[in-house]
Amino acid sequence: MQPLQKHWNLELWEWYRRCISLRRQLPVLQTGAYHTLYAKGDLFVFCRFNEQFAIVAAINRSDNEQQAPIDLR
């Protein structure tokens, strides 16, 4: 382990690694259209989509469970 690595947030680092891996595996996350579904306070929800797939992602920056009033129809 390098000297600065002992100060890293390893849980966050691993989360980023998983997100990067998903993006590399799923073309819709690379080139799909983008639409923000909800953005307020600590909650951000967006969709990436193409002709074959749609992925909805929700990012909650708070420590509390959040709900987003979105209609996916």
DRENDO-1510 file (C-alpha; in Angstrom, 1 decimal, always signed):
<recs>
REC; n; res; u; v; w
REC; 1; MET; +0.0; +0.0; +0.0 .
REC; 2; GLN; +1.4; +3.4; -0.9 .
REC; 3; PRO; +1.7; +6.0; +1.9 .
REC; 4; LEU; -1.3; +8.1; +0.7 .
REC; 5; GLN; -3.6; +5.1; +0.2 .
REC; 6; LYS; -4.0; +4.6; +3.9 .
REC; 7; HIS; -6.0; +7.9; +3.9 .
REC; 8; TRP; -8.3; +6.8; +1.1 .
REC; 9; ASN; -12.0; +6.0; +1.6 .
REC; 10; LEU; -11.8; +2.5; +0.3 .
REC; 11; GLU; -15.5; +1.9; +0.3 .
REC; 12; LEU; -16.0; +4.9; -2.0 .
REC; 13; TRP; -13.1; +3.8; -4.1 .
REC; 14; GLU; -14.6; +0.4; -4.6 .
REC; 15; TRP; -18.0; +1.9; -5.4 .
REC; 16; TYR; -16.3; +4.0; -8.2 .
REC; 17; ARG; -14.6; +0.9; -9.5 .
REC; 18; ARG; -18.0; -0.9; -9.8 .
REC; 19; CYS; -19.5; +2.0; -11.6 .
REC; 20; ILE; -16.7; +2.2; -14.0 .
REC; 21; SER; -16.9; -1.5; -14.7 .
REC; 22; LEU; -20.7; -1.2; -15.3 .
REC; 23; ARG; -20.1; +1.6; -17.8 .
REC; 24; ARG; -17.5; -0.4; -19.7 .
REC; 25; GLN; -19.9; -3.4; -19.9 .
REC; 26; LEU; -23.1; -1.6; -20.9 .
REC; 27; PRO; -23.0; +0.4; -24.1 .
REC; 28; VAL; -26.2; +2.2; -23.1 .
REC; 29; LEU; -24.2; +3.9; -20.3 .
REC; 30; GLN; -21.6; +5.0; -22.8 .
REC; 31; THR; -23.6; +6.3; -25.7 .
REC; 32; GLY; -27.3; +6.2; -24.7 .
REC; 33; ALA; -29.4; +9.3; -24.5 .
REC; 34; TYR; -29.6; +11.1; -21.2 .
REC; 35; HIS; -32.6; +12.5; -19.2 .
REC; 36; THR; -32.7; +13.9; -15.7 .
REC; 37; LEU; -35.8; +12.5; -14.0 .
REC; 38; TYR; -35.4; +14.2; -10.6 .
REC; 39; ALA; -33.0; +16.5; -8.9 .
REC; 40; LYS; -33.7; +18.1; -5.6 .
REC; 41; GLY; -31.8; +18.3; -2.4 .
REC; 42; ASP; -29.5; +15.3; -1.9 .
REC; 43; LEU; -31.4; +13.1; -4.4 .
REC; 44; PHE; -30.5; +12.9; -8.1 .
REC; 45; VAL; -32.2; +10.4; -10.5 .
REC; 46; PHE; -31.4; +10.1; -14.2 .
REC; 47; CYS; -32.0; +7.7; -17.1 .
REC; 48; ARG; -29.8; +6.6; -19.9 .
REC; 49; PHE; -31.5; +4.8; -22.8 .
REC; 50; ASN; -31.1; +3.6; -26.4 .
REC; 51; GLU; -33.3; +1.5; -28.7 .
REC; 52; GLN; -32.7; -1.7; -26.7 .
REC; 53; PHE; -32.2; -0.7; -23.0 .
REC; 54; ALA; -33.1; +1.9; -20.4 .
REC; 55; ILE; -31.2; +2.3; -17.1 .
REC; 56; VAL; -32.5; +4.4; -14.2 .
REC; 57; ALA; -29.9; +5.5; -11.6 .
REC; 58; ALA; -30.6; +7.2; -8.3 .
REC; 59; ILE; -27.9; +8.8; -6.3 .
REC; 60; ASN; -28.7; +9.7; -2.7 .
REC; 61; ARG; -26.0; +11.9; -1.0 .
REC; 62; SER; -27.8; +11.8; +2.4 .
REC; 63; ASP; -27.6; +9.2; +5.1 .
REC; 64; ASN; -31.4; +8.9; +5.0 .
REC; 65; GLU; -33.7; +6.9; +2.7 .
REC; 66; GLN; -35.2; +9.2; +0.0 .
REC; 67; GLN; -38.1; +8.9; -2.4 .
REC; 68; ALA; -38.4; +10.5; -5.8 .
REC; 69; PRO; -41.9; +11.2; -7.3 .
REC; 70; ILE; -41.2; +10.0; -10.8 .
REC; 71; ASP; -43.4; +8.3; -13.3 .
REC; 72; LEU; -41.6; +5.8; -15.5 .
REC; 73; ARG; -44.5; +5.1; -17.9 .
</recs>
